[in-house]
Amino acid sequence: MIDLKWVRAYPNLAKQSQIDRQEDPAIIDQVLDLDTQYHQAQTKFEETRAEQKALGQQIASASADQKSQLLQKTKALAETVGQLKLQSENLQAQRDALAYEIPNIIEAAPAGGETDFQVVSTYGEPRSFDFEPKDHLDLAEITDTIDVRRGAKVGGSRFYFMKGLGARLEFALLNMAIDQATQNGFTLLNTPTLVLPEIMAGTGFLGKHAAEVYKLADPDDSYLIGTSEVAIAGYHKDEILDLSNGPLCYAGFSTCYRREAGSHGKDTRGIIRVHQFNKVEMFAFCKPDDSFEVHKKMLAMEEAMIQKCELPYRVIDIAAGDLGSSAARKFDCEAWLPTQNRYLELTSTSNCTTFQARRLSIRYKDVETNTNPVCATLNGTLATTRWIVSIFENHQNADGSINVPAALQPYIGVKELGARPSINS
């Protein structure tokens, strides 16, 4: 949730954030108008309640005639106080409900939509092949590592089985990510994959992208997570954290679920866009002023992982209109996909500033001011099943076998995913 005090102080900046996100800026004035009405109603309620209390104190020393009059007046004031309280509470609820719809205020993100990102940097050069490269699904058939046909038979479209060395490669990738995270001071969490509505809403996933989320039918009233970011964000709900030794950093492993609503016909082949996958996600709670440095650290860790996988990639600064509601700024790392002649998103890292922590009531102890300000939260992908697509295609050989990147070899125990012998061999 946005900071209403900040919005009152800088309404034009809040409106510009909405414009850059390609959202309606009028909601800012609507919220501020409700906020003004609420504060006026609250002031009137408090003044009338104080008058009621003062009359109550006069009754004890009043004469019998005066008591009768004072009691009548007190009774009338009591009714007014009740009405004013209800009015104040209703205005507060209206204001908060509308403010809850406002996405986070952006932090230096480019204006525009999905295609308006800015390229920050590139690493490596796309590989030149002396043969016609195969896509990851053809390579999976040759190496017997991914079975989408039987996945669809069991789970429906966009499901799959990781098989044999394919499954081992996925676990190798995830374990390498876990090692990198823990070596950099992140505490490993194996998170729940079902969360309560207040946790899902608190992280900002039940806004305009709620159609992406799987919800269990009542009476369970819970949601399947699309990222362990959701579960970790709720880990410290309603707590005051000790950040005197620096940010609290976690690496969450989880299976993730996404409905992929609205992606009909997009990346339907293979395992690029699926309903279930595994992921290692970084997450940090920190002081707001430290969030920008933590964001840089997370991006550097993502780049280090991709470099270990020996993939050419680029880093892009996502435009405001393509940000999720909780992100103030986001960087994506995209690896080259040879058969599609394009870059494929592998990681995202977002600075959510105080947006999620404000919704989830997560604060930290500021010893110098003896206050409990709201924390900042950040998240970033460190490895996920989708990476296998780019690893397969960039490290393939002419016979369909796949070279395992050197950094992954100790985790899987082989240097190559070999082609299966043909039936006639």
QUIQUI-V745780 format. One record per residue. RES is the residue in one letter. PHI is phi in whole degrees, 0 to 359 (* if undefined). D_FIRST is the distance of its C-alpha to the first C-alpha in Angstrom with 2 decimals. Layout:
# QUIQUI-V745780
res:phi:d_first
RES:PHI:D_FIRST
RES:PHI:D_FIRST
This chain:
# QUIQUI-V745780
res:phi:d_first
M:*:0.00
I:287:3.79
D:274:6.64
L:293:8.73
K:298:11.76
W:295:11.69
V:296:11.41
R:297:14.29
A:282:16.21
Y:228:15.87
P:298:15.45
N:291:17.82
L:292:16.01
A:295:12.82
K:294:15.36
Q:296:17.14
S:300:14.23
Q:298:14.12
I:297:17.90
D:296:18.09
R:279:15.97
Q:64:18.45
E:246:15.98
D:284:16.78
P:286:16.08
A:298:17.19
I:297:13.87
I:295:13.02
D:296:16.22
Q:296:15.68
V:293:12.49
L:295:14.38
D:295:17.44
L:296:15.98
D:296:14.61
T:296:18.21
Q:299:19.79
Y:297:17.88
H:295:18.97
Q:295:22.46
A:294:22.75
Q:294:21.64
T:297:24.19
K:298:26.85
F:298:26.23
E:293:26.60
E:295:29.69
T:291:31.31
R:294:30.71
A:296:32.29
E:297:35.20
Q:297:35.58
K:295:35.81
A:297:38.30
L:296:40.47
G:299:40.44
Q:288:41.84
Q:287:44.56
I:299:45.81
A:299:47.26
S:256:49.72
A:276:50.42
S:287:53.70
A:300:54.07
D:295:53.93
Q:294:50.90
K:301:49.11
S:300:49.53
Q:293:48.05
L:295:45.18
L:296:44.38
Q:296:44.25
K:293:41.98
T:296:39.73
K:297:39.57
A:295:38.59
L:295:35.91
A:300:34.55
E:295:34.10
T:296:32.41
V:301:30.07
G:298:29.11
Q:293:28.50
L:294:26.42
K:297:24.29
L:297:23.72
Q:298:22.97
S:298:20.39
E:295:18.69
N:295:18.79
L:295:17.31
Q:296:14.41
A:295:13.86
Q:297:14.26
R:298:11.87
D:294:8.98
A:296:10.12
L:287:10.30
A:297:7.03
Y:296:5.66
E:276:8.21
I:279:7.38
P:289:7.42
N:301:6.97
I:287:9.64
I:289:12.80
E:236:15.13
A:68:18.71
A:289:18.48
P:299:21.35
A:286:20.93
G:116:22.04
G:250:22.06
E:303:23.37
T:266:26.66
D:260:25.49
F:297:24.74
Q:242:26.74
V:283:29.12
V:272:28.70
S:197:31.71
T:230:34.16
Y:223:36.11
G:77:39.43
E:242:41.36
P:304:41.45
R:290:44.47
S:266:47.70
F:261:49.36
D:262:53.13
F:212:52.57
E:282:50.35
P:292:47.13
K:263:46.04
D:280:42.53
H:297:40.85
L:286:41.89
D:295:45.53
L:294:45.40
A:296:43.99
E:294:46.95
I:293:49.40
T:266:48.05
D:57:47.26
T:242:43.75
I:222:41.38
D:237:42.35
V:274:40.25
R:296:43.07
R:286:43.17
G:298:39.37
A:292:39.27
K:296:42.11
V:271:40.24
G:247:36.57
G:101:36.76
S:298:35.79
R:68:33.62
F:244:34.71
Y:197:37.19
F:248:39.12
M:276:39.11
K:227:42.75
G:55:45.03
L:293:44.38
G:296:41.37
A:295:39.70
R:294:40.94
L:294:39.56
E:299:36.08
F:294:36.27
A:299:37.79
L:298:34.89
L:293:32.31
N:291:34.46
M:296:34.82
A:295:31.05
I:299:30.84
D:299:33.61
Q:297:31.98
A:295:28.70
T:293:30.56
Q:292:32.90
N:259:29.99
G:90:28.74
F:272:26.27
T:273:26.68
L:283:27.41
L:232:25.65
N:262:26.99
T:267:23.98
P:298:23.84
T:253:23.55
L:246:22.53
V:227:19.24
L:283:18.01
P:303:15.70
E:293:12.96
I:284:13.13
M:297:13.21
A:293:10.28
G:297:8.24
T:272:9.25
G:92:8.44
F:263:12.16
L:248:12.60
G:270:11.71
K:287:14.65
H:256:16.04
A:299:16.42
A:295:20.14
E:282:20.39
V:264:19.72
Y:278:22.68
K:244:22.33
L:284:25.16
A:296:26.86
D:302:26.82
P:268:27.69
D:295:26.02
D:52:22.54
S:218:21.23
Y:234:20.29
L:276:22.05
I:285:19.99
G:262:20.28
T:192:19.74
S:289:19.93
E:311:16.63
V:297:15.18
A:294:17.69
I:290:17.52
A:302:13.77
G:279:14.61
Y:303:17.77
H:250:16.58
K:306:14.23
D:63:14.80
E:242:16.91
I:250:17.77
L:265:19.07
D:263:22.15
L:251:21.60
S:296:24.87
N:260:26.52
G:108:23.87
P:299:21.04
L:267:21.09
C:242:21.86
Y:233:22.43
A:239:24.14
G:258:23.55
F:259:26.29
S:199:25.76
T:278:27.06
C:239:24.46
Y:228:24.57
R:221:23.54
R:285:24.90
E:55:25.24
A:295:24.88
G:83:25.82
S:253:27.80
H:303:31.13
G:81:33.97
K:254:31.92
D:53:33.07
T:279:34.84
R:270:37.54
G:81:37.19
I:243:34.14
I:288:31.89
R:232:29.52
V:233:29.90
H:272:28.34
Q:216:28.76
F:201:28.91
N:251:28.63
K:205:26.41
V:251:25.94
E:240:22.41
M:275:21.53
F:210:18.44
A:222:17.83
F:250:16.06
C:209:16.93
K:291:16.65
P:307:14.56
D:292:17.94
D:271:19.41
S:296:16.98
F:290:19.11
E:289:22.25
V:297:20.86
H:299:19.87
K:298:23.51
K:297:24.87
M:296:23.21
L:298:24.50
A:297:27.90
M:292:28.05
E:297:27.39
E:298:30.11
A:298:32.45
M:295:32.17
I:294:32.94
Q:294:35.81
K:298:37.20
C:273:37.34
E:56:39.30
L:246:37.30
P:289:37.13
Y:207:33.56
R:225:31.38
V:251:27.97
I:237:25.84
D:265:22.85
I:289:20.75
A:291:20.24
A:303:16.92
G:289:17.75
D:252:18.35
L:280:15.16
G:292:12.99
S:296:9.53
S:273:8.18
A:275:11.12
A:270:11.75
R:202:15.39
K:215:17.60
F:245:21.32
D:250:23.51
C:254:27.01
E:239:29.39
A:266:32.89
W:289:35.93
L:243:37.17
P:303:40.89
T:286:41.76
Q:253:39.04
N:53:39.42
R:207:35.69
Y:268:32.89
L:241:30.92
E:298:27.41
L:251:27.76
T:224:24.68
S:225:21.17
T:227:19.31
S:236:15.72
N:263:13.97
C:264:10.25
T:41:10.20
T:263:7.75
F:300:4.72
Q:288:6.50
A:296:8.17
R:295:5.83
R:293:5.45
L:261:9.10
S:55:10.26
I:245:12.07
R:233:13.78
Y:225:17.06
K:275:20.21
D:262:21.13
V:294:24.87
E:295:25.72
T:258:23.55
N:55:23.58
T:234:19.85
N:235:17.04
P:290:14.27
V:285:11.11
C:286:12.31
A:256:11.82
T:233:12.44
L:221:14.80
N:216:16.86
G:193:20.14
T:284:23.00
L:248:26.28
A:187:28.49
T:205:28.51
T:306:31.27
R:302:30.99
W:303:32.48
I:299:35.81
V:303:36.17
S:288:36.35
I:297:38.41
F:303:40.93
E:288:41.39
N:279:41.60
H:244:43.94
Q:279:46.27
N:248:50.03
A:300:52.51
D:275:53.50
G:93:49.92
S:286:49.53
I:229:46.45
N:281:46.53
V:275:44.09
P:307:42.45
A:304:44.12
A:294:41.05
L:272:40.54
Q:302:44.21
P:296:44.23
Y:275:41.48
I:251:43.30
G:85:46.90
V:223:48.16
K:260:48.39
E:208:48.47
L:265:47.48
G:281:50.89
A:288:51.97
R:290:53.55
P:299:57.31
S:290:58.30
I:300:60.19
N:274:63.42
S:279:63.21
